[in-house]
Amino acid sequence: MSDSPSPLADPHIVFDATEGRRDIVVLGSTGSIGTQAIDLVLRNPDRFRVTALSAAGGRVGLLAEQARQLRVDTVAVAREDVVPALREALAEQFGAEPLPEILAGPDAATQLAASSCHTVLNGITGSIGLAPTLAALEAGRTLALANKESLIVGGPLVKALARPGQIIPVDSEHAALFQALAAGTRADVRKLVVTASGGPFRGRTKAELADVTPEAALAHPTWAMGPVITINSATLVNKGLEVIEAHLLYDIPFDRIEVVVHPQSYVHSMVEFTDGSTIAQATPPDMRGPIALGIGWPERIADAAPAFDWSKASTWEFFPLDTEAFPSVGLARHVGELGGTAPAVFNAANEECVDAFLAGRLPFNGIMDTVTEVVAEHGVPAKGTSLTVADVLEAETWARARAREMAQKFSEARPAEARA
């Protein structure tokens, strides 16, 4: 373990507990995490009050409806061009009542993250969530973190700002580890075991994955998610990112973080302790549980998510990870150990390759083949230098451009019938 005083996410440390209703800012309110969080808030009005909402701007009608349901003070959108439509939608929802303040532009979510509240729920997708994450931490807010990319690409920046216990993970795997870690001390931990559903292609060889279509890859057997996260689950890139995230959140070395395949997705992750005990956290697949943990910790929200009916028989299976068919986890470990801008390069190149796959310019196996090449070209980051946000953005820009270039060359080299 490192010399840091304690992990960023520590169930033994309550960063800032308050009595009464908690004021919450929800970033990414019209996405999957945001909408489920709002459902929890509306079901628990005595526990929570949402003061502000942010969204990209593609669903202004839903954003306006959320603002009216929650009676928020401020609404923010990243796209300035949708402000007139948003103002009109708000007017329809609020009628003669005063409208919320509107913020717009690429920095709007970051402004909200630093605003007065108890907890910031960062449900933004992608590395654009880094700036709001840093702003929330610097402002001293409790951060319920669903935006894993901000931790992946800006790990040292986040660690430099976060105080022990300030981050509560909102991810089924890391929320599971968070709860299981409460069963012992850090010195008692032997290893973390992160579970993976295996995605839609569990059991296939690398050769059998060559002709996978986007439609097949988007058909996840367990979770309903956006296209990028769904493809990441099919390639197991998502699991690789979670390994890096677990290392950063809990300060456990990479060689003590294991991935196992668990098709039922009932056990969300496990912690093995030095006495041989393994503590597992299990619930039916539902993100409301991790969200409730994020916004309510150290208290639990009654009936936040469904529980198991233990009177019914069920079978739970666990399998080793096929690292040949799914090399993404191994590559993620590699970039995580390299540190610096390497994880940002990995993440950005993957996002571009996923877009190319969905557009028919790359085959399924070409996603990881291309990401591997981009990571190799990037090389080993300089040691002993301080990472900055500018470094991360520069590395991402280069990685995206290089991945697009490689994907384009691959597409042009393929036979015409393969591109059709």
Buried (B, 14 or more C-beta within 10 A) or exposed (E): EEEEEBBBBBBBBEBEEEEEEBBBBBBBBBBBBBBBBBEBBEBBEEBBBBBBBBBBBEBBBBBBBBBBEBEBBBBBBBBEEBBEBBBEBBEEBBEEEEBBEBBBBEBBBBBBBBBEBBBBBBBBBBBBBBBBBBBBBEBEBBBBBBBBBBBBBBBBBBBEBBBBBBBBBBBBBBBBBBBBBEBBEBEBBBBBBBBBBBBBBBEBEBEEBEEBEBEEBBEBBBBEBEEBBBBBBBBBBBBBBBBBBBBBBBBBEBEBBBBBBBBBBBBBBBBBBEEEEEBBBBBEBBBBBBBBBBBBBBEEBEEBBEEEEEEEEEEEEEEEBBEEBBBBBBBBBBBBBBBBBBBBBBBBBBBBBBBBBBEBBBBBBBBBBBBBBBBEEBEEBEEEEEBEEEBBBEBBEBBBBBBBEBBEEBBEEBEEEEEE
